Each structure stands twice: as C-alpha cells, then as structure tokens.
Amino acid sequence: MIQKQLRWGILGVGQISEILAPAIQSSRWAVPYAVSSRSQKKAKEFAERHGFFKAHGSYQKLLDDPKVDVVYNSLPNWLHCEWTIKALKLGKHVLCEKPLANSLSECKKMIKASKMEKRLLVEAFAYRFHPQTMRIKSIIDSGKIGKIRIIRAFLGFPLNLGTSNIRFKDQAGGGALMDIGCYAINVIRYIVGAEPLRVYGHELMGTKHPVDLTFGGILAFSKEILGVFSCTFLTVRDFQLEIIGSKGNIFVPSPWQPESTHPSFTLQLGTKKQVITSKRGGNVYCLQVDQFSRCIREKVEPNLSLQDSLANMAVIEALQHSSKTGREIKVIKS
C-alpha cells in the first residue's frame, strides 16, 4: 500500500483553504505539510488549526521549501497564473482553484509550463471527482433520457454588498461569472460532451462594485442543444441542475456539493419518477485530494484535463465579449 508520501503545501489561508485543509488531513495519500500567507501570524494560526507542520510568511518561501511535493493554489484569480507557473518551475505539482486563470492567454501559459516541467496541473472543480457526477453522465450517455435538448444550471447565494470581498474587485477576476458561473459552463459542456458553437451573455453590474453581480447566458450547441444558466450574488442559495431530454429528464438539487453520505438526484421518464442515490458518496474535496494525489503516484490521467479547462475559459471569454457588445459571439476553438 502506498503511504502518505505526498507533502501538500497551501498558498493562501482564505475560506476555500479552510475547506480543503481537512480533506488533505484526512487523505491517506496526502500529508498536510506547509501553509503560506503574506502574514506569518495568519499562516501559523492556520497551521495550528489544521495540523500543518510548517507555516511560511510568504508564498515564495513555501515554493522554495524542497519538501513540498504538491501546491494547492487558493489565491485570488489574478494570482493563479503567476504563482502556479512559479510552483511548476520549482518542480511542484499544482491543484489550482477555479477558474484556472483570468484569461485564455494565461491558461495557455500555465498549460505550457505544466508540459515543459512535466508536472501535473489540474483545475479544482471538485464536483467532477464525485461519483454522483459520473453516474449522471453515464445515464445520459446511455441514452436513457433520449437526446439532450435543454440543460439548465443555476447558482446563486447572497453576499453582503457592504463588506469588503475579493469577488467585488474587477482587477482580481471578480464577479459572478468568474466566481460561480464557471461551474455552470463546465457542467453544461461536460454533460453535452462537446463545445458550444455560439454564446450569448448578459450581465447586471453593481452600483458600488465594478463587477457583474448577476450574469445570465445561453450556450448554443449543434444538434439542437441549448445550455441556459444564471449566476448571482443577490439571491437566496440556489444551486440546481436540470437536464431535459427527448424521453425524460434529470433533476439534481445539489450538483456541485453533493451530500457526503446519501447524494441523490431524480430521474423522470414519462410520469415515473425515480430517486437515484449514489452507492458511494464522499466529500467532494476529499475525493479531489485523493484523486489528484493518486494521479501523481500512479501516473494516470485525472478526471479533468487541461484541454477541458482551456475550453471552459474560451467560453467564459466569449460570454464576457457578448455581454459587452450585446451580440451573439462565436466561440473560438481553444
């Protein structure tokens, strides 16, 4: 049995790192080794909370640590490219938070560095590692609900507009589309198994914040398939996914964070409804850490390829262009 040999280091001690740290700690494939922040005090407090051996007062010190095997980049979107490339060039494998980068050109630079350094780079769409996601995909691919016609994906939750939040900063890659809309785009593309030909997007900007607080979009595929999504910081929690086919439909109440013990979704064929529960559940972040670590050790391909991440960013950029011009935009093949 392979022991806990991969030593993980975390760049940044924000909210998402607080979520991923326990997953690293519980994995039999990973060791919670080091954490870094621009504040030594914050790094030390985080390390003590989550059982990390080392706390660094700068991101560079963590990367310079020769014992770090894997880096989790949880930094704001605009820092993904810079610090991921630095980590790769120093021989670290990188799990980078979504979206992979701030632009298509940055994505290409990161992918090039990953290939040159022969180090694994994966975008952290944790839901893609969960058995529920794969079960839904297998049902669709089997043709059980017929030909896919419409996919609807919704993501919304309330943010306090009166507080300081990195999501409100345009230069940091903020806004609803980049923060949560990227999930909707990713799942629609994954389910269809192809890339949209054209997109149309519309954003609703905040009065005090220079970012989209709400974004809606349409992804037009060939073969009569439409993907429709919305993402917002202005509603109650609204995470759901619906796939409608020519023979039936699938409704997923919790597509991006399935329950750990009994994740379920509804399959409807005609008037008959069936609740399907995954035989194997698990925490999405634990599954993500496990598979990333195993892919390195066993030299196998992850569930999410870099080409997939590149294509996702191409759709995001097309939607951004559409929202600025008010026109339907063709998606450039990445």
RAQUIKA-V779066 format. One record per backbone hydrogen bond with DSSP energy under -1.0 kcal/mol. CO is the residue of the C=O (numbers start at 0). NH is the residue of the N-H. Records with the same first field share a line. If there is no record, write none. Layout:
# RAQUIKA-V779066
CO=NH + NH
This chain:
# RAQUIKA-V779066
2=4
5=30
6=68 + 69
7=32 + 33
8=71
9=35
10=73
13=17
14=18
15=19
16=20
19=23
20=24
21=25
30=7 + 32
32=53
33=9
34=55
35=11
38=42
39=43
40=44
41=45
42=46
43=47
44=48
45=49
46=50 + 51
53=34
55=36
57=61
58=62
59=63
64=67
68=92
69=8
70=94
71=10
72=96
75=78
76=79
78=82
79=83
80=84
81=85
82=86
83=87
84=88
86=91
87=90
92=70
93=121
94=72
95=123
102=106
103=107
104=108
105=109
106=110
107=111
108=112
109=113
110=114
111=115
112=116
113=118
119=93
121=95
122=124
123=125
124=127
125=128
126=129
129=133
130=134
131=135
132=136
133=137
134=138
135=139
136=140
137=141
138=143
139=142
142=145
144=246 + 247
146=245
148=225
149=243
150=227
151=241
152=229
153=239
154=231
155=237
159=162
164=167
165=168
166=174
168=173
169=172
174=178
175=179 + 180
176=181
179=182
180=184
181=185
182=186
183=187
184=188
185=189
186=190
187=191
188=192
196=330
197=219
198=328
199=217
201=215
203=212 + 213
210=205
211=175
212=232
213=203
214=230
215=201
216=228
217=199
218=226
219=196 + 197
224=220
225=150
226=218
227=152
228=216
229=154
230=214
231=156
232=158
239=153
240=251
241=151
242=249
243=148 + 149
247=244
248=267
249=242
250=265
251=240
259=281
262=277
264=275
265=250
266=273
267=248
268=271
271=268
273=266
275=264
282=286
283=287
284=288
285=289
286=290
287=291
288=292
289=293
290=294
291=295
292=296
293=297
294=299
304=308
305=309
306=310
307=311
308=312
309=313
310=314
311=315
312=316
313=317
314=318
315=319
316=320
317=321
318=322
319=323
320=324
321=325
328=198
